[in-house]
Amino acid sequence: MSATPDAFEIGRRLAARHRSLEERPKEFELLGRSWDLLPGVFAPVWTTSTEVFSAWLPYPPGGSFLEIGSGTGVTAVMAALSGCAQVTAVDITEPAVRNTRLNTARHHVADRVRVLRGDLFDALGGDDRFDMIFWNSNVVEAPERFAYEDDIQPAIFDPGYAAHARYLRHGPRHLTEEGRLLLGFNSLGNLDRLNRLAAERGLRTVTRHSVSRRAGDFAVDFLLLEFLRFE
């Protein structure tokens, strides 16, 4: 599956909507709970990705969970509420870090969720290991020299798919012996290129769940992917 031909333009429209303060709520309902939403943070109310991935993830009970790109913190909070003993949530933008901390406090899991600001794995210690790593990734492929203009665009665009390449390169190093590396993806992304990047790291891509949903005025296929070593 290659990227949707007009994926970049759709990504621009999505970014503009998430950036706009018009009709943007300060709170929202998702997965039977209420959540805080700060300006400059990807809004789960306008796409279904956060909802479906947070519901699909097989959180490791009593284990450790790392979320890359935590945004509002919904998935990290749900991991803690689902029985993970230790959760780490990382995001590259300050508004998202603050939003994640707000929601960990709101749902009384701040003692189990460590929130860090960083680019993918940069904020972690070299010895940090997790039973599960997950990223609801910025699937829209942008030109290599594309420069982010605000705090929303890093959640949507990946210039040259460099972030996906780094996720596949560094992610396995932060897994426990039986740890699992998962990715939230969708049909606005370039799955063919992702599969090639995975193969270069000795990984194969397995689809664990998929569903088609509307995202505004267009249809999107959402995929929960897992990366496994070739045997």
C-alpha positions in Angstrom: 0.0 0.0 0.0 1.6 3.2 -1.2 0.5 6.6 0.3 -2.7 8.1 -0.8 -1.8 10.3 -3.9 -3.0 13.5 -2.2 -1.9 12.5 1.3 0.4 15.5 1.7 -2.5 17.9 0.9 -4.8 16.0 3.2 -2.1 16.3 5.9 -2.0 20.0 5.5 -5.8 20.2 5.9 -5.6 18.1 9.0 -2.9 20.2 10.5 -4.9 23.4 9.8 -7.9 21.9 11.5 -6.0 20.7 14.6 -4.2 24.1 14.8 -7.4 26.1 14.6 -9.0 27.3 17.9 -12.5 27.5 16.4 -14.7 24.7 17.7 -11.7 23.3 19.5 -12.9 22.0 22.9 -10.9 22.4 26.2 -12.2 19.0 27.2 -13.4 15.9 25.3 -14.9 12.5 25.9 -13.1 9.3 24.7 -13.2 5.7 25.8 -15.8 6.5 28.4 -13.6 9.1 30.1 -13.1 12.9 30.1 -9.8 14.4 29.0 -8.1 17.8 29.0 -7.1 19.3 25.6 -4.5 22.1 25.3 -3.9 24.4 22.3 -1.2 23.2 20.0 -1.8 19.5 20.7 -3.2 17.0 18.3 -6.9 16.7 19.0 -8.2 13.0 19.3 -11.8 14.3 18.8 -11.1 15.0 15.1 -9.7 11.6 14.1 -10.3 8.1 15.4 -6.7 7.0 15.6 -6.2 7.6 19.3 -9.5 5.8 20.1 -8.9 2.7 18.0 -5.2 2.2 18.9 -5.8 2.8 22.6 -8.6 0.2 22.5 -6.6 -2.3 20.4 -3.3 -2.3 22.3 -2.5 -5.5 24.3 -1.1 -3.7 27.3 1.3 -5.9 29.3 -0.3 -6.4 32.8 2.3 -5.7 35.5 4.8 -4.7 32.8 6.4 -1.6 31.3 5.0 0.4 28.5 6.6 3.2 26.4 4.5 5.6 24.3 6.3 7.7 21.7 4.3 10.8 20.8 2.0 10.9 23.7 0.0 14.0 22.6 -2.9 14.4 25.1 -1.7 11.3 27.0 -4.8 9.2 26.4 -2.9 6.0 25.5 -0.3 6.4 28.3 -3.1 6.9 30.8 -5.1 3.9 29.4 -1.9 1.8 29.7 -1.6 2.6 33.4 -5.3 2.1 34.0 -5.1 -1.3 32.2 -2.5 -2.6 34.7 0.9 -1.6 33.4 3.1 -1.1 36.4 5.4 1.4 34.8 4.5 3.7 31.9 6.8 6.3 30.1 5.3 8.9 27.8 7.5 10.9 25.5 6.6 13.8 23.2 8.7 16.3 21.2 6.6 19.4 22.0 6.1 21.2 25.3 2.3 21.6 24.9 1.9 17.8 24.5 4.1 17.1 27.5 2.0 19.5 29.6 -1.2 18.0 28.3 0.0 14.4 29.1 0.8 15.5 32.6 -2.6 17.1 33.0 -4.4 13.9 32.1 -2.2 11.6 34.2 -3.1 13.8 37.2 -6.8 13.9 36.2 -7.0 10.2 36.1 -4.8 9.6 39.2 -2.0 7.7 37.5 0.8 10.3 37.8 2.6 8.0 40.2 2.9 5.3 37.4 3.5 7.5 34.4 6.8 9.2 33.7 6.4 12.0 31.2 9.5 13.2 29.2 10.1 15.7 26.5 12.2 14.3 23.7 12.5 13.3 20.0 11.6 9.6 19.9 14.1 7.8 22.2 16.5 10.7 22.8 15.2 11.4 26.3 15.6 7.8 27.5 18.6 6.3 29.3 20.6 3.8 27.4 19.6 1.0 29.8 15.8 1.7 29.6 13.9 -1.4 28.5 10.2 -1.9 28.0 7.8 -4.8 27.5 5.9 -2.8 24.9 6.8 0.2 22.8 4.1 2.0 20.8 4.0 5.0 18.5 0.9 6.4 16.8 3.2 7.8 14.1 3.3 10.9 11.9 2.5 8.8 8.8 2.3 11.5 6.1 5.6 11.5 4.2 6.9 15.0 3.6 9.9 16.2 1.5 13.2 15.7 3.2 13.7 19.5 3.6 10.2 20.1 4.9 10.4 22.4 8.0 7.8 22.2 10.8 5.9 25.5 11.2 4.1 24.8 14.5 3.6 22.2 17.3 0.9 20.3 15.3 2.9 19.4 12.2 5.3 17.0 13.9 2.3 14.8 14.8 1.3 14.5 11.1 4.4 14.9 8.8 7.6 12.9 8.7 10.2 14.5 6.3 11.9 11.8 4.3 10.5 9.1 6.7 13.5 9.8 8.8 11.6 9.4 12.1 10.2 6.0 11.0 13.7 4.9 10.1 14.9 5.9 13.5 12.0 4.2 15.3 12.9 0.9 13.6 16.6 1.4 14.2 16.5 2.3 17.9 13.2 0.8 19.1 14.4 -2.8 19.3 17.3 -1.7 21.5 14.9 -0.5 24.2 12.8 -3.8 24.3 13.0 -6.4 27.0 13.9 -9.9 25.9 10.2 -10.7 25.1 9.3 -7.1 24.4 7.0 -6.0 21.5 7.4 -3.1 19.1 4.1 -1.7 17.7 3.1 1.2 15.4 -0.2 2.9 14.8 -0.3 3.6 11.1 -2.9 4.5 8.4 -3.5 4.7 4.7 -2.2 8.3 4.5 1.2 6.8 5.1 3.6 5.0 2.8 3.4 1.4 3.9 5.6 0.2 1.1 8.4 2.4 2.2 7.8 1.5 5.9 8.1 -2.2 5.0 11.4 -1.6 3.1 12.7 0.3 6.1 11.7 -2.6 8.4 13.4 -5.1 6.1 16.6 -3.1 6.2 16.6 -3.6 10.0 15.9 -7.3 9.7 12.2 -6.9 10.7 9.0 -8.0 9.1 5.7 -6.1 9.5 2.6 -7.9 10.8 -0.9 -6.3 10.8 -2.6 -7.0 14.1 -5.8 -5.0 13.6 -7.3 -2.9 10.9 -10.5 -0.8 10.4 -11.8 1.8 7.9 -13.2 5.0 9.3 -14.0 8.5 8.2 -11.7 11.3 9.0 -13.6 14.4 8.1 -14.6 14.1 4.4 -12.3 11.2 3.5 -11.9 7.6 4.4 -8.8 6.3 6.2 -7.7 2.7 6.9 -6.2 2.5 10.4 -3.6 -0.3 11.0 -2.0 -1.6 14.2 1.3 -3.0 13.1 3.9 -5.1 14.9 7.5 -5.5 13.9 9.0 -9.0 14.3 12.5 -10.4 13.7 12.9 -12.5 10.6 13.4 -16.1 11.7 
